Amino acid sequence: MSRTAPRLFVFFWLTDVAFIVYWAIVFLRLLPAEYMYQDYRDPNLVAWNLSFFPLDMLLSLTGFASLYCYRRGSERWKPIALVSLVLTFCSGLQAIAFWAFKADFDWSWWLPNLFLLIYPLFFLPELVRAASSGKKGFKPQNEAERQP
């Protein structure tokens, strides 16, 4: 896991900072409408986009919290990173599903969301293994769960 963490944290920094910048741009209306998604002025699509704000902020906060814990030497960084990666995957999946159902294939929106959907898959298996191998306080419920 020690070699994985530095690579993972590069992705966390890029993703988490990008979300904060993106939402600042959205709320401050810094981009002209022609650079936003199709039907940007449709109130339903604006509401759809804004519905991602809590999810995106939560995944950014957990990503930064994981970085903080790692730098302080706390093993808590692993479960927090796991949560951040799952939330990132969900954010990408929801956006891709929406654009696919809408049959809107604008690569400027698909590529960033495919990134969010795919990059966690490279780190999740190792974090899940790390989380499941350190079952402190785990009590087997039956004989089949006991390990020799």
Residue, then its C-alpha position, 0 to 999 in steps of 0.5 A: m500500500s505504501r507505493t500506492a498511496p503517493r500515486l493515489f494522492v496525486f489523483f486525490w489532489l487533482t480531482d478534489v481541487a478540480f471539483i472545488v474550482y469547478w463549483a466556484i466557476v459554477f456558482l460565480r458564473l465565470l463561464p459563458a453559457e456556450y461552454m457549459y453543458q447542452d441545454y444549460r438554461d433549462p431549469n431541470l438540467v441546472a437542478w440536475n447539475l446542482s444535485f451533484f454539489p453535495l456529493d462532489m464536496l463530500l468526495s473532495l472533503t474525504g479525499f483531503a481528510s485522507l491526505y491529512c491522515y496519511r501525512r499525520g501517520s494515521e492508518r485512518w487514511k485508508p477507510i477514508a480514501l475508500v469512501s472518497l474513491v467510492l463517492t468519486f466512482c458514483s459521481g462519474l457513474q451518475a453523470i455518464a448514465f445521465w448523458a447516455f440516457k439523454a443521448d448527449f455525447d459531448w466529449s468535453w463532459w464525457l471525458p472528465n466523468l469517465f475519468l471519475l468513473i474509471y480511476p477509482l477502479f485502479f485503487l479500490p481493490e487494494l484498499v478493500r484488501a487492506a481494509s479487510s486484512g486488518k479486522k481489529g476487534f472482529k469476532p467470528q460469528n460461527e465456526a465457518e468464519r474462524q481461521p486456523 
